[in-house]
Amino acid sequence: MSSSPAGAAGSVPSSPAGSPPRARAWSWTGAPRAGARRGAGGASPAAVAAAPGGGGGIGAVLARRFAAEGARVVVGDLNGDAAAEVAKEIGGTAVAGDAASEAGVASLIEAARETLGEIDVFCANAGIAPMGGVDAPEEDWARIWDVNVMAHVRAARLLLPPWLERGRGHFISTVSAAGLLTSLGSASYSVTKHGALAFAEWLSATYRHRGLTVQAICPQGVRTAMLENTGPAGELLMGASAIQPEQVADALFEAIAADRFLVLPHPEVADYYAARATQTDRWLGGMNKLQRKVEQVTGE
């Protein structure tokens, strides 16, 4: 969930100029790309995927997509009934738990390992987006930090040792274009999505030579409950370009095939990101213009 001034579409190259090549290319299955037995989209039936926040929205679509590609999936969600419904649909395993807590993250990972074996791919998908600025209560800031950032850190803490030992692992972070840009109306969402992106970048920069693949999914508006909850302001900023969650999954699997870190379901975000970096004051002026439009629409 993010907003940015309109601009021309663009794309991000898979490797920045001057960057070293990957030491070893591999698929999310943890097997070398050549010669492995796979499903229609390149997945091995032996792969294990864990998807917190998988009871609805993007998380549910990712769980279904990985299952369709042949993975055995553990679906986690704060709403245990929603997780169970998705798990039943795809023949997976459901785990009820709160991604805001260290114990909740650990229970999902432990359940996956106990039921299906070592995890091959982890989708750090749980997220919340409370509205508000600096006046938001301390407890709101603490909870969104736990869900949107620390859940990723806590998962990586448990996943990295076996992944590094065997020389392969795949961490997929559902971030947001807000992590590349900003999100008008929610200071805490903007800050934590920048944090989530920074952590994903750090993981890739630190461990890619040891077999870790990292992807950061950065869509703008997606037709989920989260977008609905933003009300008229969210519809003004993101409604016209909002996409379906299935399009996010398509973009992810395209990025996996291309071995590309940034997943941009809205390709124009690449141009906004470049403008933010190279024409910062102009970009900020455009964002402030959007803010004034929001205030006119909402009367705030």
N, C-alpha and C positions, 0 to 999 in steps of 0.2 A: 504494500500500500504506500504510494508516494504520489507526488505531484511535481510537474515541471512544465515550463513554458513549451508551447508547441514548437516543433522544429522538424527538419528533414530526417528521414529514416537513415540509419547507419548500422554498422556492425563492428564488433571488436575482434581483432585478429586473435588467433588461438595462442600465439606466442609473441610477446613484445620483442621489438628489434633488439638484438644483442643478447637475448636470454639464452642460457644453455639448453641443449636438447634434453628431453627426459632420459634418465638412465635406462629405463625399461618401460615400454608401453604395455599396458595390460587393461583388461576390461573390468567392469565392476564385479564380475564373478570371482575375481582373484586368480584367474587362469590366463596364460598367455593368449593373445588374440588369435594366433594361428593354431589351427588343429584341435581346438577344444570343442566338445559337444555342446551345442547351444540351442536355444529356442529361436523363434523366428526373428527376434530383434537382437540376437547376439548373447543371450543370457544362458548360463548353465543351470540345469535343473537342481544342481546341488547347492546353489547359492542360498544364503540366509540373509534376509533383509529385515531390519527393525525400523518401525515407523511410529515414533511418538506423535501425538496429535493426528492419528490416523482415523479417528472416528468420523471425520467430515472434511469438507473443503478440499484443499490441495492434498492434505495428508491421505485422505481416503482414496483419491484418484491415484496417487503414487503407489499406495499399497496394492490397488487393483492392477496397475500397470506392471509392477514388479512380479506379481503373481502370474499375470498373463505371459510374462517373459520366462516363466519357469522357476522363479524363486519361491522359497518357502518363507512366508512372511509372518512376523509378529507385529500385531497392531496394538499400539498403546494409546490411551486417551484418558483424560480426567473423567469423561462420561463413559463408564464401563459398558453400559448398554449399547452405546453407539459403536464402541470398539468391537463388541461381540457381534453386532450386526454385520459390520464390514468383514470381520474375520470369518464368519459363517459363510458369507457370500463367496469368498475367495479360497476357502479351505485353509485358512490360517489360524493363528493362535491369538487370543485377545488377552490383554493385560490392562487392568484399570490402575491408574496411577497419576500422580501430580508431578508434571515436569518442573514445577517450581521448587521441588525439594530434592535434596541429594538422594534420599531413600527412594523417591519415585523413579528417578532416572536409573538407579541401581536395580530396582525390581524389574524393570523392563529388560535390561540387559541380562540379568540373571535368568529370567524366564526364557529368553531366547536361547541362551546357552544350554540350559537344562533340558529344554524341549527339543531343540533342533541342532544344537552344536554351536561352534564358533560363528560369530556374525561376520559376514563378508561386506555388507554395506549397511550403513546407518544413516537414516534420513532424520536429521535434526530439524523437525518440522513444527513442533509446538510453538505457538506464538500468541500474544495478546496485544491489543492496541487501545488502551484507555485514552480518551481524549483529555486535553488539558495542557497547560503550560507550566510555568514555574510555581503556580499556585496549587498544583496537584499535591495531594497528601504524601507524606514520607512513605506510608505503607504502599501506596500505588507505585511509587518509584522503586521500592524494594522488590515488589512482586514482579514487575515487568523486567527488572534486571535479572531476577532469578530465572524467569521463563525464557526470555529472548536471548540471554547471553550465557548465564551460568549453567543452564541445562546443557549447552553445547560443550562447555569446559568440563563439566562433570562426566558427560558421556565419553569425551575424548580421553579423560584420565583413566577410565576403565577399559577403553577399547585399544588404546595405543600399545600397551605392553605385548599382547599376543600378535597384533598386527605387525609390529616392528620385528618381533622374533621370527615370524614366518615370511616377512618381506613383502606383505601386501595387505591392503585394506582400503576401504572407500568411505569417505565421510561427505555426505551431501547436506548442505546447510540451506534451509529455506530462509533467505534473508528478506529482501524487498528492494525495489529501486530506491526506497528511502535510505538504504544503507550507502548508496552511491550519491544520492541527492539530498532530499529532506522530505518531511511530511508535515505540511501545514496543518495545524490544529492539534498535534500531539508531539510535544517536546520529548516525552519519554520514549515514544516509539522511534522517533528520529535518532535519538542518542543510542538506544540499544541496538537498533539495526546497523548503525555504523560500527558498534562494538562487535556484533555478530560477524559482519563482513571482515573486520580487522582480524578476528580470531581465525576465520577460515583462511585468510591470506597468510597468517602466521603459520598455520598448520602446513599449508602447501609449501611455503618457502623453507620451512624447517625440515620437513620429512619426505618431500617428493623423491629425493634420491634414494630413499629407503623403502620405496614401493607404495607410498601413500598417495592416493588420488583424492583430490578435494574438488567439489563443485559448489558454487554459490549461486542459488537461484534468486534472481532479482527482478520480479515482475512489477509492473505498476498495478492498476486496479484489476482484481480478479473477482468474478461473480461468486462470492461466498458470503457467509453470514458476517464476516468481518467488514466487508465493504458495505453491506446493508446497515450495519450499526453506525456507520459514519454519518448517516442522514443526508440532508440536502447539500451540505458542504462537500462530502465525499462524492456525491453524484455529480456535482458541478465540476470538481477537479478531475475525476477519473471515470465518470460514467460513459462518456463517449468512446473511450478507448478500452473499456474493460473487456476482458476475455474470459473464457471458460477455464475451469481448472484443468480440463483435458489438454488444452493448448499449452499449459505449463509443463505437463508431463511430456508432451511431444518435444518441446524445446529442450528439456532435460536430456532426453535420450539422444537427441541430435548432438548435444554438447558432449555426452559420454562418448559417442562414436567419433567425435572430432578431438577428443582429449582436451577439451577447452574448460578452463576454470569458471569463467563468467557465463551464466545462463541467462540470456536476455529474451524472455518471451515477447517483450516489446522492443524490437531492435532499435527504435529511435532513442532509447535510453542511452545508447552509446554516445550519441551526439550531445545529449544533455550533460552527460558525465564529462565529456571533453570540454564543453563550454564552461562547466563549473570550475574545471582545473585551469583553463587558459584565459577565460574572460570572467573572472570571479565577480567583479563588481557589477558587470552587466547582468550576469546570471542572478545575482541577489536582487537586483532591481526588478527583474522579471518576476521573481518569486514574490516580492513585496506587492507587485501589481496584482498578482493572483490573490494574495492575502486580502487586499482591499476589496476585490470582487466577492470573496467569501463573506466578508463583513457586511457587504451590501445585501447579499442574499439572505444571510442568517439574522441580520439586524443586531449583531453583537459588536 
